[in-house]
Amino acid sequence: MTTNGNHKQERAGVTRPRRLLLCLDGVPFDMVRESRERGLFEGWNAPSHLLSPFPTMTNIALSTMLRATAPLGYESLYFDRTSREIRGGIGKYIGRRTPDKLPSSYMDELDYQEPLPFEFLVYVAPEAVWRADMRRFDEQFRAAPQRRDYFAFLKGTDGLLHIRGAEPLRRALESLDKLLNEIRAWCGAETEIMLFSDHGMTIGEIRRVHLQTHLRRCGYEITDRLNGAKGRRAVAIPAFGLIGYAALFCDEENTVKLAEDLTELEGVDFSIYRDRASAIIVKGAKGSARVHRREEDGRISYRYEQMTNDPLQLAEIVRGLSDEGLLDNEGYASAENWFARTATHIYPDALANLYNALYTERVHHRADLLISLKDGYYYGSSFFAHIVSLKATHGNALRASSTAFMMSTHRTLPEFVRADEAQPLLKG
Ligand SMILES: [Zn+2]
């Protein structure tokens, strides 16, 4: 199935109502549920929990949700595995949005997104950007052909939450609800409106993790370029947005020791890295575990092997699966059973989510080791840290950042949806 413009024209208004698809960057499920309790989005169907993939970042989430091409790296500053050096950065935000600045093909599907300078300004003047963005979206949507689907992305909500916190977002959702009511009255019942977000958000005080300082103390060299010199404990760690994860690149022989050294650092929840060809290791202060994946006749199953203690807090779930006879004699349970039992866990759908973070192409240049920070901590550029103070962030594998939402005026959607299963619901 394709998602190009032709496909769009064939289906909209023929086999299903024409659709307005509106993505609100960074709005967590809980805030949408709360806004409905306050009387907003009246007459809409109940929101689904849409599980955002780790690291919970816009380009990773949207390329997965829309089954588009993977972005080069986790952020615009990234490590290139071929040249073995850090590339990209702030230059992406300067000038026009030329094809080389598009992180993923999902951007080709957008009918509306903010002008390029807003991508940066949204973190300096989020209220002004949100208001301008909503007005521009409204104008452009009304001027567009009314028989075709329309897909818009509003970034202001992410900026509002990061910089101002929950209260301004509540007001923004009120103004959005008003605008969508006007749009509904204007379009009539022939247009379905679908609202969704790319990732959630952890709201509250956030401190910096002293990742580079800690690793230097442990004897590592922090570098922009890995040249493969033997005996050198070099690590590249792109530092960009002020975000709850970090991607580390190093020579393979250093990974195990690196994960061990990271367990002592305040703010680190756990690290993950590849173990041989079909497993990952999860290692943190709370212990270590191996996650195995198996595929037989197209059926996928996972096994959680506790090595020391229970870093993902899944022991009780494993007991439950065992009691119900859902574990085979090697300790594997089906991906569906894990999903059904862990969709609201503090690490939602952890086994599939973390395994796929290292084995599938969520980004083109995958890290050797990924850190998921505890809620309340970030890693990122010290330049950005000087110009903004954070009220919220996302990026880690915990529930608040991982739980986005999806909601329709016309359809009842499943209660829980994995990011890689969202595309047929959004675009089908
Ligand atoms: Zn953000």
Boltz pocket constraint, residues with backbone or C-beta under 6 A from the ligand:
constraints:
  - pocket:
      binder: B
      contacts: [[A, 26], [A, 158], [A, 159], [A, 162], [A, 394]]
      max_distance: 6.0
